[in-house]
Amino acid sequence: MDGGYDLDALREAIKAECCAAFFGAGIGPALLEAVEADSMDADELIAEARRMGIDPDQYRI
């Protein structure tokens, strides 16, 4: 259940954070996570955002 989130915007925020980790700190797995974000369902996106310190409530619609 997505709870009224803009999942596309949340997905892009996760991907941007992953790319920043990859290019800024050279953390290889971060690039893989960015690719995996495309196949995550709503619950996975919300959980991943929270794990990364992104507040999913900023993406409520």
ZADO-1210 file (C-alpha; in nm, 4 decimals, padded with zeros to 6 digits):
<atoms>
<atom x="00.0000" y="00.0000" z="00.0000" code="MET" pos="1"/>
<atom x="00.1521" y="00.3302" z="-00.1060" code="ASP" pos="2"/>
<atom x="-00.0441" y="00.5472" z="00.1390" code="GLY" pos="3"/>
<atom x="-00.0725" y="00.8304" z="-00.1117" code="GLY" pos="4"/>
<atom x="00.2963" y="00.8769" z="-00.1876" code="TYR" pos="5"/>
<atom x="00.4405" y="01.0185" z="-00.5073" code="ASP" pos="6"/>
<atom x="00.6345" y="00.6988" z="-00.5723" code="LEU" pos="7"/>
<atom x="00.8086" y="00.8304" z="-00.8822" code="ASP" pos="8"/>
<atom x="00.9482" y="01.1287" z="-00.6913" code="ALA" pos="9"/>
<atom x="01.0458" y="00.9065" z="-00.3975" code="LEU" pos="10"/>
<atom x="01.2175" y="00.6624" z="-00.6350" code="ARG" pos="11"/>
<atom x="01.4113" y="00.9504" z="-00.7931" code="GLU" pos="12"/>
<atom x="01.5162" y="01.0794" z="-00.4496" code="ALA" pos="13"/>
<atom x="01.6500" y="00.7351" z="-00.3592" code="ILE" pos="14"/>
<atom x="01.8343" y="00.7092" z="-00.6898" code="LYS" pos="15"/>
<atom x="01.9828" y="01.0585" z="-00.6466" code="ALA" pos="16"/>
<atom x="02.1031" y="00.9710" z="-00.2963" code="GLU" pos="17"/>
<atom x="02.2593" y="00.6478" z="-00.4233" code="CYS" pos="18"/>
<atom x="02.4341" y="00.8248" z="-00.7096" code="CYS" pos="19"/>
<atom x="02.5679" y="01.0885" z="-00.4709" code="ALA" pos="20"/>
<atom x="02.7117" y="00.8119" z="-00.2517" code="ALA" pos="21"/>
<atom x="02.8669" y="00.6450" z="-00.5537" code="PHE" pos="22"/>
<atom x="03.0202" y="00.9529" z="-00.7117" code="PHE" pos="23"/>
<atom x="03.0987" y="01.1366" z="-00.3884" code="GLY" pos="24"/>
<atom x="03.2429" y="00.8526" z="-00.1847" code="ALA" pos="25"/>
<atom x="03.3058" y="00.5819" z="-00.4403" code="GLY" pos="26"/>
<atom x="03.0659" y="00.3419" z="-00.2713" code="ILE" pos="27"/>
<atom x="03.0071" y="00.0800" z="-00.5427" code="GLY" pos="28"/>
<atom x="02.6978" y="-00.0911" z="-00.3987" code="PRO" pos="29"/>
<atom x="02.5170" y="00.2432" z="-00.3991" code="ALA" pos="30"/>
<atom x="02.5058" y="00.2384" z="-00.7776" code="LEU" pos="31"/>
<atom x="02.3484" y="-00.1075" z="-00.7712" code="LEU" pos="32"/>
<atom x="02.0858" y="00.0160" z="-00.5231" code="GLU" pos="33"/>
<atom x="01.9999" y="00.2999" z="-00.7613" code="ALA" pos="34"/>
<atom x="01.9256" y="00.0469" z="-01.0351" code="VAL" pos="35"/>
<atom x="01.7265" y="-00.1730" z="-00.7953" code="GLU" pos="36"/>
<atom x="01.5033" y="00.1220" z="-00.7024" code="ALA" pos="37"/>
<atom x="01.3357" y="00.0885" z="-01.0425" code="ASP" pos="38"/>
<atom x="01.1941" y="-00.2523" z="-00.9495" code="SER" pos="39"/>
<atom x="01.0925" y="-00.1775" z="-00.5880" code="MET" pos="40"/>
<atom x="00.7252" y="-00.1784" z="-00.4953" code="ASP" pos="41"/>
<atom x="00.5728" y="00.0926" z="-00.2763" code="ALA" pos="42"/>
<atom x="00.6513" y="-00.0754" z="00.0561" code="ASP" pos="43"/>
<atom x="01.0106" y="-00.1426" z="-00.0457" code="GLU" pos="44"/>
<atom x="01.0588" y="00.2168" z="-00.1612" code="LEU" pos="45"/>
<atom x="00.9255" y="00.3572" z="00.1643" code="ILE" pos="46"/>
<atom x="01.1396" y="00.1214" z="00.3733" code="ALA" pos="47"/>
<atom x="01.4496" y="00.1983" z="00.1662" code="GLU" pos="48"/>
<atom x="01.3892" y="00.5721" z="00.1942" code="ALA" pos="49"/>
<atom x="01.3658" y="00.5449" z="00.5721" code="ARG" pos="50"/>
<atom x="01.6801" y="00.3305" z="00.5840" code="ARG" pos="51"/>
<atom x="01.8642" y="00.5982" z="00.3882" code="MET" pos="52"/>
<atom x="01.7398" y="00.8806" z="00.6094" code="GLY" pos="53"/>
<atom x="01.4945" y="01.0161" z="00.3512" code="ILE" pos="54"/>
<atom x="01.1604" y="01.1183" z="00.5021" code="ASP" pos="55"/>
<atom x="00.8969" y="00.9545" z="00.2805" code="PRO" pos="56"/>
<atom x="00.6301" y="01.1839" z="00.4261" code="ASP" pos="57"/>
<atom x="00.7818" y="01.4659" z="00.2193" code="GLN" pos="58"/>
<atom x="00.6536" y="01.2738" z="-00.0837" code="TYR" pos="59"/>
<atom x="00.2900" y="01.2375" z="00.0218" code="ARG" pos="60"/>
<atom x="00.0333" y="01.3544" z="-00.2281" code="ILE" pos="61"/>
</atoms>
